[in-house]
Amino acid sequence: MKKCELNNCQRHYLLFFQPFEGGAGLKGTKLSKDEFKQAIATYYQMMGWDETGVPTKAKLEELDVGWVAEKLKK
């Protein structure tokens, strides 16, 4: 049976949840998956994106490309 290997993106994603090995007062601290999900949700909200990372209609209109919202629905 062939061993499943992680791609680079998956490896980097998993590193988020490992304790820091060093740094200014960060050694041993780590980010939980819940904290990571909350950080992503906060970032998306700040950017004007929905929960999947797609710009909201309001954000598109703010950028004067509101017509794109109809295209995204399809």
N, C-alpha and C positions, 0 to 999 in steps of 0.2 A: 504494500500500500504506500502511495506517495505521500510524503509529509507536506502538510499545508504550510506555506510560508507567508509571512506578513509582507505587504508592500510598504514602501517608505512612508506613505501617508498614515497607514495604520500603526506603524512603529512610533511615529511622532505623536500621534493621538494618545497612545498608551503612556508615553513619557509624561504627559500632563499629570498623571495620577501617581507618579512615583515621587518619593521624598527627594527634595533638593539635596545634592551632595555637598554644596558649599554656597558661598555668597554672603553678603552682608546681613547676618542674622537670620538667614533662611534655612540653614542646614537642618535637615530632618523634617521640615514642613512640607506639606503636600496639599494639592487641590482635590477636593472630593468631586465625584461625578455630578452630584447635585449642585455644588457651587459652580462647576463648569457650565452646566445647563442654564443656570440662572444668569451667569455672565453673558452667555450667548443671547438669551432672551432680552436682557437689558440692552445689549449692543444693537440687536435688530430693532428694538423699539426706538433707540436714539437715532438710528439711521433712517427711520420711517419705513421699515420693512415689516412684512407680516411674519408669523411664526415659522415660515419655511424659508425666509430670507429673500422673498420677492418684494420689490418696492410696492408700497400701497398706492392706491389711486391718488390720494392726497399728496403724497411725495412726488409722484410723476407730474401732477399738475403744478406743484411748486417749482419743478424744474422745467416747466413749459413743454412737457412732452406727455400731456394727459392722454393724447390719442393712443399711446402705447397700451394703456390699461385695457382697452377693448381687445387688442391683439393678444394680451396675456391671458384673457379669459378663455381663448380657444384652445 
